[in-house]
């Protein structure tokens, strides 16, 4: 499903991790009707690469941040590099940052320290915070509240409907990826149904989390329409309405330069 549903936005992809040439990936997405993509950095090096891609291709934007998996490497040098990247208007978010207690590739203390620093960077730069949460909802929501995070995009939302309602009440955006289409993801679909239309975003997390029909293959930004289709099914909408609503919400969530 693509094109005819309107112009969609992939609010979270990693073009630098994909096997194909970025130019081909971006062209395929545009041909499908995806005209804005946010290429999300996961460390200082890939954040810089994301900005290079945003400078090279119309419709591509970047974020700058350090993933919780490598939070232990988030030192003063990395923080300065992220801060410098945020001076570009093409860098439209801080992250991805957050907490991952499922794999714990960095100690919890390092994850929380880096998360709090990213929140401060987002506030200072007046950018939304792109947040990764896996099996850490209680601590993540507590830290976001303690640090007074305001502009928040919860990437690849996997919380239940209770968590979804709390996040929406705080004014956070909930971004849904291809796993919303998985048979085991009924709790994610209930979260889609639990919040207002103005809180929903679509993403692919490419090359990860392909939609159910493409399981076993690398994901791509062009597949964001499958996510929109899933949201439409849950909420009883047309795909066109889901694409239009989530595209408008992406424009509210991210400071895309005109």
C-alpha positions in Angstrom: 0.0 0.0 0.0 1.4 3.4 -0.9 1.1 6.6 -3.0 -2.6 6.9 -3.4 -3.1 7.4 0.4 -1.2 10.7 0.3 2.1 11.9 1.6 3.3 10.0 4.6 6.1 10.7 7.1 8.5 8.2 8.5 9.5 9.8 11.8 12.2 7.2 12.7 14.6 5.4 10.4 18.3 4.6 10.3 19.4 5.2 6.7 23.0 4.7 7.6 22.3 1.1 8.7 20.6 0.0 5.5 22.3 -2.1 2.9 21.0 -0.1 -0.1 22.5 3.2 -1.2 20.7 6.0 0.7 19.9 7.7 -2.6 18.0 4.6 -3.8 16.2 4.2 -0.4 15.1 7.8 -0.4 14.0 7.7 -4.1 12.0 4.5 -3.4 10.3 6.1 -0.4 9.4 9.2 -2.4 8.1 7.1 -5.2 5.8 5.4 -2.7 4.6 8.7 -1.3 6.9 9.1 1.7 8.3 12.6 1.4 9.7 13.2 4.8 12.0 10.9 6.7 13.7 11.5 10.1 17.1 9.7 10.1 17.8 9.0 13.7 21.4 9.0 15.1 22.4 6.4 17.7 25.8 7.8 18.6 28.0 10.9 17.8 29.3 9.3 14.5 25.9 8.2 13.1 24.3 11.5 14.2 26.9 13.3 12.1 26.2 10.9 9.3 22.5 11.6 9.6 23.1 15.3 9.2 25.2 14.6 6.1 22.3 12.6 4.6 19.8 15.4 5.5 22.1 17.9 3.7 22.3 15.6 0.7 18.6 14.6 0.2 15.5 16.7 0.1 12.9 15.4 2.6 15.5 13.8 4.9 16.0 15.3 8.4 18.3 14.2 11.2 18.5 13.8 14.9 21.5 13.7 17.2 21.9 11.5 20.2 23.3 8.4 21.9 21.2 5.2 22.2 20.8 3.7 25.6 22.7 0.6 24.4 25.9 2.8 24.2 25.1 5.2 27.0 28.3 4.2 28.8 30.2 5.9 25.9 28.3 9.2 26.4 31.1 11.3 27.7 31.8 15.1 27.5 33.3 14.7 24.1 30.2 12.9 22.7 27.9 15.5 24.5 29.8 18.3 22.8 29.6 16.7 19.4 25.8 16.2 19.8 25.4 19.8 21.0 27.3 21.1 18.0 25.1 19.1 15.6 22.0 20.7 17.1 23.0 24.0 15.7 21.8 22.8 12.3 18.1 23.4 11.5 18.1 20.1 9.7 18.7 18.3 13.1 15.1 18.2 14.2 15.4 16.2 17.4 17.6 15.0 20.3 18.0 11.2 20.5 17.4 8.5 20.3 17.9 8.3 24.0 16.1 6.6 26.8 16.2 3.4 28.8 16.5 -0.3 27.7 16.2 -2.7 30.6 15.6 -5.7 28.2 19.2 -6.0 27.0 21.0 -3.6 29.4 24.0 -3.3 27.1 25.0 -0.2 29.3 24.5 -0.2 33.0 21.2 1.3 34.2 23.1 4.1 36.0 24.8 5.1 32.7 21.5 4.9 30.8 19.7 7.2 33.3 22.6 9.7 33.4 22.7 9.9 29.6 18.9 10.2 29.4 18.8 13.1 31.8 21.6 14.9 29.9 19.7 14.4 26.6 16.6 15.9 28.2 18.6 19.0 29.2 20.1 19.2 25.7 16.6 19.0 24.1 15.4 21.8 26.4 18.3 24.0 25.6 18.1 23.4 21.9 14.3 23.7 21.8 14.0 20.3 20.0 11.8 17.3 20.7 13.3 14.4 22.5 13.2 11.0 20.7 12.8 8.4 23.4 13.5 4.6 23.3 11.9 2.7 26.1 12.0 -1.1 26.5 10.8 -2.8 29.7 11.6 0.5 31.6 8.3 2.4 31.5 8.2 3.3 35.2 11.7 4.7 35.4 11.4 6.4 32.0 8.2 8.2 32.9 9.6 9.2 36.3 12.7 10.7 34.8 10.8 12.5 32.1 8.6 14.1 34.8 11.5 14.9 37.1 13.5 16.6 34.4 10.4 18.4 33.1 10.6 17.1 29.5 7.9 18.7 27.5 8.5 17.9 23.8 8.6 14.1 23.7 8.3 11.6 20.9 8.1 8.0 22.2 9.7 6.0 19.4 8.3 2.5 18.6 5.7 2.7 21.3 5.3 -0.7 23.0 3.5 0.3 26.2 0.0 -0.8 27.1 -3.2 1.3 27.0 -2.7 2.6 30.5 0.8 3.8 29.8 -0.4 5.3 26.5 -3.1 7.3 28.2 -0.6 8.7 30.7 1.8 9.7 28.0 -0.9 11.3 25.9 -2.1 13.2 29.0 1.4 14.6 29.3 1.2 15.8 25.7 3.7 13.3 24.4 3.6 11.9 20.9 3.3 8.1 20.5 5.1 6.8 17.4 4.1 3.3 16.1 6.3 1.0 13.9 5.8 -2.1 11.9 5.5 -4.3 15.0 1.9 -2.9 15.4 1.0 -5.3 12.7 2.4 -8.4 14.5 -0.2 -11.0 15.7 1.4 -10.8 19.2 1.0 -7.0 19.4 -2.6 -6.7 20.6 -1.5 -4.5 23.5 0.1 -2.1 21.1 -3.1 -1.9 19.0 -5.1 -1.2 22.2 -2.7 1.7 22.8 -3.4 3.0 19.3 -7.1 3.1 20.2 -6.6 4.6 23.6 -5.2 8.0 22.7 -6.4 11.1 20.8 -5.9 11.4 17.0 -3.4 14.2 17.5 -0.9 12.1 19.5 -0.2 9.4 16.8 2.9 9.2 14.6 4.1 6.6 12.1 7.6 5.3 11.7 9.5 2.2 10.3 12.6 2.0 12.4 14.3 0.8 9.2 16.0 -1.5 8.7 14.4 -3.1 11.7 10.8 -4.2 12.4 9.4 -4.9 9.0 5.6 -5.2 8.9 4.1 -8.6 9.2 3.8 -9.2 5.5 7.5 -8.6 5.1 8.8 -10.4 8.1 12.3 -11.8 7.5 13.3 -8.9 5.2 15.0 -5.6 5.9 12.5 -2.8 6.5 12.5 0.4 4.5 10.8 3.9 4.8 8.4 3.1 1.9 6.8 0.5 4.2 5.4 3.2 6.6 2.1 2.9 4.8 1.6 -0.5 6.3 1.8 1.1 9.8 -0.7 3.8 8.7 -3.0 1.0 7.4 -2.7 -0.8 10.8 -3.6 2.4 12.6 -6.5 3.0 10.3 -7.8 -0.6 10.9 -7.7 -0.1 14.7 -9.5 3.2 14.7 -12.0 2.5 11.9 -10.5 5.1 9.6 -9.6 5.2 5.9 -5.8 4.9 5.2 -6.0 8.4 3.8 -7.2 9.8 7.1 -4.5 7.9 9.0 -1.7 9.2 6.7 -3.0 12.8 6.8 -3.4 12.8 10.6 0.0 11.3 11.3 1.7 13.6 8.8 0.1 16.6 10.4 1.1 15.4 13.8 4.7 14.9 12.6 4.7 18.6 11.5 3.6 19.5 15.0 6.1 17.2 16.8 9.2 18.1 14.7 10.5 21.6 13.7 10.9 20.7 10.0 12.4 23.8 8.3 10.3 25.2 5.5 
